[in-house]
């Protein structure tokens, strides 16, 4: 029973880490997991993103991103493209954490 409990805790930790949004911005599209374009209005975005100050605040797939300083620390590597048609995901940066959310839930799997 004790081994099962430890296994469950370990799996839960892995699942939580897999859903976090620690992001690294690459300098080339071939290095990125997804390509992102920043739109000029929130209604055009697939995801409303809030940049958090610490990595522990970026848990969950709800649009709170922590930008890391190294690619190996990130869960996802992104590349900012210069046109919306080149992007896998359209984002808009919001000014409050409570505004972060998915506008297009069908794109959620991009960040899992």
Secondary structure by P-SEA (a helix, b strand, c coil): caaaaaaaaaaaaaaaaaaccbbbbbcccccccbbbbbcccccccccbbbbbcccccccccccbbbbbcccccccbbbbbbcccccccbbbbbbcccccccccccccccccc
